[in-house]
Amino acid sequence: MPTFEITTASADDMTTLAAWAHDEGWNPGLTDSGTFFAADPCGFLTGRLDGAPVSSVSVVRYGDGFGFLGMYLTRPPLRGQGYGIQVWRAGMARLSGRTVGLDGVPAQQDNYRRSGFRSCWSNARYEGVPPTDIPAPPGVTLTDARTLPFGQLAAYDRRFFPAARDSFLAPWIATAGHAALAAVRDGELQGLAVRRPCRAASRIGPLYAASPEVAAALVSALAATAPGTPVAIDVPDINPVAMRLAEQLGLTPSFDTARMYTGPEPVIDRSGLYGITSLELG
């Protein structure tokens, strides 16, 4: 009989999981493995059949009361044999007692509802080549986010995410190949955006902004770092201004997910959320 066991994913496993996510069409970042691993080194589980990885789930803990589930995958030839649900149960056990969030693809949303999740909004992935000449609004300066005090960036991020996530945010901003821009007016943050390279369209996330004009300037400036190449932004429909802006920038929807939670829906600054950070870690 084959032997199935669930283990904490290794750094090598993380590379494998990223390849699986690419196969699913999720277009993960080229450097996601390292930054994700830094967020919670024990937060990624792998199901192994006779030692070979066949299923996975990420269950990253944030603070004392929140967790985010992602990377829920089973290799196609082995689906329907229980290897996925076993890692799911192990992952949910690791997040027991916490409010849990996830971004669910349409095919899995009914399964998630049966596990106690409820839909709170939808994310639409918008892709395309935005303009590169949109100026910042008067009085707003765009600057390399890495030049600002990290505490200021972390406090700003906390407005848009259910828990503090400093161990994730620090490498997310600083990783080689990532471009991180902050919008500043009179010393106060008015926006933050990070672009990371991917196999297909590079991803912008998070995208926070005090106004659509600030968001447009951030997207345009990040697009200018690789002119003529497409970007992708996962835009939440709880911010209709963000949806309209994506269309005004010439981006078109290509993919959608539902943000789902167990327990009470976290309170965040919805009006300033123009793009979520990632489908895997929230």
Secondary structure, DSSP 8 states (H G I E B T S, - for coil): ---EEEEE--HHHHHHHHHHHHHTT---BTTHHHHHHHH-TT-EEEEEETTEEEEEEEEEEETTTEEEEEEEEE-GGGTTSSHHHHHHHHHHHHTTTSEEEEEE-GGGHHHHHHTT-EEEEEEEEEEE---S-----TT-EEEEGGGS-HHHHHHHHHTTSSS--HHHHHHHHHSTT-EEEEEEETTEEEEEEEEE-BSSSEEEEEEEESSHHHHHHHHHHHHTTSTT--EEEEEETT-HHHHHHHHHTT-EEEEEEEEEESSS-----GGGEEE-S-TTT-
